């Protein structure tokens, strides 16, 4: 009968239990969406993959090392038992030696069944606490069973503990290194995206000379450069379209100037009467419209430059408002000296007062307040339409029906363009929410003059701080 070894593999671990608490999916759906950057998303992704790989490799290495050491212990145990069997069979009287036992009642059932089949084998008996026992058993010729079992060697357990400790340290190092690498890679990508977003924001504010591709820079080319090229191409296409529209508008207005001037001159030669007054009035309105359109075209071309003078803002506003609208109330809270273009400032005030008088009729007069470098013009009418408050003034858009009866929507557009030439900012808001009684609300236009006026080239002076 041939000797056959039938090893029984040890249990490598317990199955995972059920997750505690509520299902993770339900808890996740109840949470609010978190705003995170690309840097941290990439870092978490790399760290997660690194942790998964490290844990998987650690489990594989741990189990492989444990199985290998147990197999080696089985081989050593069987070699000892075979040696003790030879000594037992050749010695007289026959007595078990070297720690072996004859017909041990504690023999595991698996080995007992193997002995009944006449085969020898080894078995690893696990315990809830402490190291496992390594059994070896052989059947004798007289039907007895000679067996040997010893606990798993402490030295082997120490080696496994050291191996587990090294695997844990290595896994943590992989996760930390992966997270750092993710932060580095994601940081570069996030920095490029932020530069692209900032450059696109400047383009949206009207600075069409900005190029996103130049703003992001960098040596390595990736998808960010494709995005930058697409935005730059879109900006160029919009610039070409805007410039084409501006040229068409300016050309039409320029071509209309001569016939409209001739029409106005011819109207002056008509005999007095009501029809003549209507013709003169319409011809003058058309001439004003043509001049406004030409002015808007010049402002859109960004070729206008301010002719700066230093003046007392409160005194200047008070004198100009008295001449433009004697019924307006002027209040100077705080006088301030400013360096600006008086002609363009007067143009802005005139358009704001004309808009207030035309569309903001109410129980009270137009109020003009000067406070430092800020000028506010308020009427007591129904207020600005929502479209203007949201998108700003637009040419040939007069707003809702309650503020539209006259004009072509160019007054506030010209005022905004002139403010841009001065380096100022013109904002619009309503004094009170909709639904308030007449006289409680009104439209408010606020002109914010800059602390440092633009130069004759359209830029701003460079300030040098004293040492």
SULPEHU-V265542 format. One record per pair of residues at least 12 apart in sequence whose ideal C-beta (glycine too) atoms are under 6 Angstrom apart, sorted by the first residue. I is the first residue (numbers start at 1). J is the second residue. Records with the same first field share a line. If there is no record, write none. Layout:
I = J  J
This chain:
1 = 118
3 = 120
4 = 119
5 = 121
6 = 114  121
7 = 74  122
8 = 110  123
10 = 70  124
11 = 126
12 = 63
37 = 190
38 = 186  189  190
39 = 183  186  187  190
42 = 182  185  186
43 = 179  182  183  186
46 = 178  181  182
47 = 175  178  179
50 = 174  175  178
51 = 175
54 = 171  174
58 = 167  171
65 = 163
69 = 156
70 = 124
73 = 134
74 = 122
77 = 122  134  136
78 = 122  136
81 = 136  138  148
84 = 97  98  100
85 = 138  146
99 = 148
100 = 146  148
101 = 147
102 = 144  146
103 = 144  145
104 = 147
107 = 147
108 = 123  125
110 = 123
111 = 123  135  137
115 = 137  139  145
118 = 139
120 = 138
122 = 136
123 = 135
131 = 151  152  157
132 = 152
133 = 149  151
135 = 149
136 = 148
192 = 216  224
195 = 215  216
196 = 212  216  228
199 = 212  215
200 = 212  231
203 = 235
208 = 235  239
211 = 232
212 = 228  231  232
213 = 228  229  232
216 = 228
246 = 297  300
249 = 297
250 = 297
253 = 290  293  294
256 = 290
257 = 290
260 = 286  287  290
263 = 283
264 = 283  287
267 = 279  280  283
292 = 410
295 = 414
296 = 395  413
299 = 417
304 = 421
305 = 456  458
306 = 341  421  422  454
307 = 341
308 = 339  453
309 = 342
310 = 339
312 = 337
313 = 336  338  370
314 = 332  335  370
317 = 370  375
318 = 330
320 = 346  349
321 = 368
324 = 350  353
325 = 353
327 = 365
328 = 365  366  368
329 = 365  367
330 = 368
331 = 369
332 = 370
333 = 371
334 = 371  372
336 = 372  373
338 = 373  449
339 = 453
340 = 422  453
341 = 422
344 = 418  422
347 = 418
348 = 415  418  419
351 = 411  414  415
352 = 377  415  445
354 = 411
355 = 411  412
356 = 379
358 = 406
359 = 403
360 = 379  381  443
361 = 381
362 = 380  381  439
363 = 380  439
364 = 380
366 = 379
373 = 449
374 = 448
375 = 447
376 = 446
377 = 445
378 = 442  444
379 = 442  443
380 = 439  442
381 = 442
382 = 402
383 = 430  441  443
384 = 428  430  443
385 = 399  400
393 = 412  413  416
395 = 409  410  413
396 = 408  409
397 = 409
423 = 450  453  454
424 = 447  448  449  450
425 = 448
426 = 447
427 = 446
428 = 445
429 = 444
431 = 444
